């Protein structure tokens, strides 16, 4: 059996899928957990060694005969996280994650050095935010100067997995555009932004591979380590959102993907750069040849998971509890900023429960308010898309939260758009597999189209339509949420 392999290195786990592209069916899947270091001051870190161990565990759980049929591999990884390596490819420090907010001071320093936020957006298409990679590199220079002096390679998590597979240091336009070290219009590293940190930074950045290109081939060492075929193609790969776009078929104008995971994202394909002057929408490149304007909130399922754990309920019981409450949760509002927040830019944000009265303070309303808050955080992003001229026709829903029928209904009615569900819930891993297939096809025919492959291999099932009465009720609830957000945001600056 011939397969393509999709690897998705998420914040909480590593997943590997083998996709039989001739039968258009998953042949095998495997998963391994990845731990996180969480400390006061917004520190969220991992160790690069954990990624290698999780990848080995995943491949170790797959049948050897199936692994022998792998023709190409595509890697998805969580965006922005900084993997610092020395000249021998060994990790120098912990990986600072996308959800680490300890670099707020470094963002301010880089913004001042650049001449202000407008100057940054003009140069690279992005403002400085704690989630991005650039301030993490400056943090390493300031706080661990001895490690910074030995820094030779700046990689992102998907770049690091590609390095483990091929032995080569590469990057790809989509994931690279989320570093804030990259010029998204010209698709190249920005010497000016790099120089704001240190003159050596540019030389530490890997060579860029275009979407559809190859990062190399599986090395003999990787083949022995993971039990996979030596010489198999390794596609360029990309960030988890970029791979999720391919895995949900968001490779043409007019479609949006909403991912409900630890973070919440809303993104759509564009054939031209879409630069948001406010910086709320990130002007990323796609991993399918265009651009991928994107909204990211750092607290999506975080609030519901926190309250679910507090109540001692499983996911189905928590959803059932939330379904007992009315739209708007009786006026109870959750601001879900357990990890600080990126959009709006509140790195020092804190979670809060607001509007409680003796009448509405109950478990059902709290559960409902935590689910609604995740989608309210996305609605501002949709308004930014519209302001930039993007006309959305429907939303493809993915991520762990997409499995909840209640969340599906909330999304359709808050966003006022039909919601469709991909048949395969592992959109990023499937996207990696489809990109691997595109890389394989391009090796035979340079005109091979990722859009055609996505149309052929992405199956959508079910549609949830908004209804007028629910939309009106959510409009009122969103106004209440917005008032609390506006009133409390100054406390988090």
Helices and strands as residue ranges (DSSP letters): E 3-9, E 13-20, E 25-33, E 37-39, E 43-46, H 48-60, H 64-67, E 70-77, E 83-85, E 95-96, H 104-114, H 117-124, H 134-143, H 145-149, E 153-155, H 157-166, E 170-172, H 173-176, E 182-183, E 188-189, H 191-197, H 201-204, E 207-209, E 214-217, H 220-226, E 233-235, E 238-239, H 240-247, E 255-260, E 264-270, E 282-285, E 291-297, H 301-311, H 315-323, G 329-331, E 333-335, E 352-354, H 363-387, E 394-398, G 400-403, H 405-415, E 418-422, H 427-444, H 450-457, E 460-464, H 468-489, G 490-492
